Amino acid sequence: MQILGNPVSSNSTVRITLQNPQRVVFRLFDMNGKLLHSSTGDASPGANIYPISKFGFLAKGQYTLQAITSEAKFSVRMVKLRE
């Protein structure tokens, strides 16, 4: 999993590559482990692109974005530089 445009602003893009079609659960956590946002999407085999426009509410700081499927769990740290 990769965040395109990290550090993020109010909009960014997540790219995740999978072997099989499956449901993906995205979870956004602050550095204290508090869940801030969760969403679900369907993914196809190969590269999948998800535009995300919900980062505007985040304060400046570091966060962890997780993507969970039936086959794997991905985590990436992201940085929000401006409010």
SEVOTI-958310 format. One line per field, with one value per atom (N, C-alpha, C): x negated, y, z; atom name. Coordinates in steps of 0.02 Angstrom, whole numbers. Example, Ala and Ser with C-alpha at 12.3 -4.5 7.8 and 13.67 -1.06 7.14 Angstrom:
BEGIN
x	[-660, -615, -660, -642, -684, -645]
y	[-284, -225, -165, -112, -53, 2]
z	[390, 390, 390, 354, 357, 394]
at	[N, CA, C, N, CA, C]
***
This chain:
BEGIN
x	[-43, 0, -45, -23, -62, -15, -35, 2, -34, 1, -28, -14, -68, -61, -67, -122, -134, -197, -193, -140, -76, -20, 45, 71, 117, 154, 225, 273, 342, 362, 327, 340, 277, 285, 229, 255, 211, 231, 195, 231, 203, 201, 144, 138, 123, 161, 151, 154, 107, 104, 120, 168, 191, 188, 184, 183, 252, 301, 369, 420, 480, 532, 554, 562, 583, 605, 636, 658, 599, 592, 539, 571, 548, 569, 511, 523, 473, 488, 437, 444, 389, 408, 361, 356, 295, 282, 237, 246, 197, 140, 89, 30, 43, 101, 120, 161, 173, 212, 287, 309, 380, 403, 457, 486, 521, 500, 529, 578, 567, 610, 603, 658, 657, 702, 680, 720, 704, 748, 741, 749, 710, 715, 701, 720, 705, 644, 600, 539, 535, 506, 495, 423, 408, 339, 296, 235, 191, 193, 173, 169, 238, 254, 317, 301, 335, 324, 387, 378, 432, 418, 453, 445, 477, 442, 467, 469, 527, 535, 557, 545, 569, 513, 455, 401, 403, 449, 454, 468, 503, 521, 462, 409, 353, 310, 289, 241, 172, 127, 58, 30, -4, -34, -43, -57, -68, -8, 7, 63, 43, 82, 71, 133, 123, 178, 168, 221, 220, 268, 249, 294, 295, 354, 361, 404, 378, 415, 418, 451, 454, 386, 340, 276, 217, 225, 167, 190, 141, 151, 92, 107, 56, 61, 5, 4, -48, -31, -78, -69, -124, -122, -116, -73, -66, -74, -92, -104, -59, -27, 13, -26, -47, -89, -51, 6, 44, 116, 146, 217, 261]
y	[-59, 0, 61, 112, 173, 232, 285, 349, 393, 413, 457, 529, 564, 632, 630, 604, 600, 640, 696, 721, 737, 727, 737, 807, 828, 890, 869, 905, 884, 827, 819, 766, 725, 661, 618, 556, 511, 450, 391, 337, 275, 224, 191, 137, 72, 21, -44, -97, -143, -196, -263, -298, -362, -417, -478, -536, -558, -550, -575, -521, -526, -477, -487, -433, -438, -370, -372, -312, -285, -219, -186, -139, -144, -99, -52, 13, 64, 93, 101, 131, 183, 240, 294, 304, 301, 308, 367, 400, 449, 411, 445, 412, 384, 398, 368, 305, 286, 227, 238, 300, 315, 311, 273, 267, 332, 363, 427, 419, 370, 361, 289, 262, 195, 195, 160, 153, 86, 64, -1, 7, -32, -32, -100, -110, -173, -162, -212, -208, -265, -249, -297, -323, -378, -400, -347, -338, -287, -223, -168, -104, -72, -47, -12, 57, 107, 176, 202, 232, 260, 334, 380, 450, 462, 499, 514, 590, 615, 687, 705, 660, 671, 687, 707, 724, 796, 836, 906, 917, 870, 878, 863, 834, 814, 874, 873, 923, 904, 950, 938, 883, 833, 780, 716, 661, 596, 550, 507, 462, 395, 343, 278, 259, 241, 216, 141, 103, 31, 11, -41, -73, -147, -173, -243, -280, -337, -381, -450, -496, -564, -599, -572, -604, -567, -503, -464, -403, -375, -312, -267, -207, -159, -99, -69, -7, 40, 103, 154, 217, 247, 309, 367, 413, 473, 535, 589, 653, 705, 743, 801, 863, 905, 962, 1025, 1036, 1097, 1080, 1125, 1117, 1150]
z	[0, 0, 0, -36, -42, -42, -8, -11, -60, -112, -162, -141, -127, -100, -25, 1, 73, 87, 121, 166, 128, 163, 133, 147, 104, 116, 130, 106, 117, 70, 13, -34, -46, -57, -72, -107, -125, -159, -127, -118, -91, -147, -154, -204, -167, -183, -152, -208, -206, -257, -225, -255, -227, -280, -257, -302, -323, -279, -290, -277, -306, -289, -217, -181, -111, -85, -27, 8, 48, 48, 86, 137, 199, 252, 266, 258, 273, 341, 382, 448, 458, 483, 497, 572, 599, 671, 684, 742, 764, 798, 820, 848, 918, 947, 1011, 1001, 938, 923, 919, 921, 918, 845, 833, 766, 748, 693, 671, 614, 571, 513, 488, 462, 433, 371, 319, 259, 227, 183, 151, 76, 39, -34, -62, -124, -159, -203, -205, -243, -294, -351, -404, -400, -435, -438, -473, -450, -478, -437, -469, -434, -429, -371, -357, -330, -355, -335, -300, -241, -203, -188, -220, -202, -134, -93, -26, -17, -2, 6, 77, 124, 192, 241, 216, 261, 285, 259, 277, 351, 383, 454, 500, 474, 517, 538, 600, 623, 598, 599, 580, 625, 596, 636, 597, 633, 602, 617, 568, 572, 542, 556, 525, 486, 423, 381, 373, 389, 381, 325, 289, 241, 260, 272, 295, 244, 221, 176, 208, 174, 201, 196, 156, 146, 177, 192, 216, 255, 291, 328, 311, 286, 267, 313, 330, 369, 340, 338, 315, 358, 376, 414, 367, 383, 343, 385, 352, 387, 357, 399, 378, 402, 354, 371, 387, 353, 366, 381, 417, 435, 383]
at	[N, CA, C, N, CA, C, N, CA, C, N, CA, C, N, CA, C, N, CA, C, N, CA, C, N, CA, C, N, CA, C, N, CA, C, N, CA, C, N, CA, C, N, CA, C, N, CA, C, N, CA, C, N, CA, C, N, CA, C, N, CA, C, N, CA, C, N, CA, C, N, CA, C, N, CA, C, N, CA, C, N, CA, C, N, CA, C, N, CA, C, N, CA, C, N, CA, C, N, CA, C, N, CA, C, N, CA, C, N, CA, C, N, CA, C, N, CA, C, N, CA, C, N, CA, C, N, CA, C, N, CA, C, N, CA, C, N, CA, C, N, CA, C, N, CA, C, N, CA, C, N, CA, C, N, CA, C, N, CA, C, N, CA, C, N, CA, C, N, CA, C, N, CA, C, N, CA, C, N, CA, C, N, CA, C, N, CA, C, N, CA, C, N, CA, C, N, CA, C, N, CA, C, N, CA, C, N, CA, C, N, CA, C, N, CA, C, N, CA, C, N, CA, C, N, CA, C, N, CA, C, N, CA, C, N, CA, C, N, CA, C, N, CA, C, N, CA, C, N, CA, C, N, CA, C, N, CA, C, N, CA, C, N, CA, C, N, CA, C, N, CA, C, N, CA, C, N, CA, C, N, CA, C, N, CA, C, N, CA, C]
***
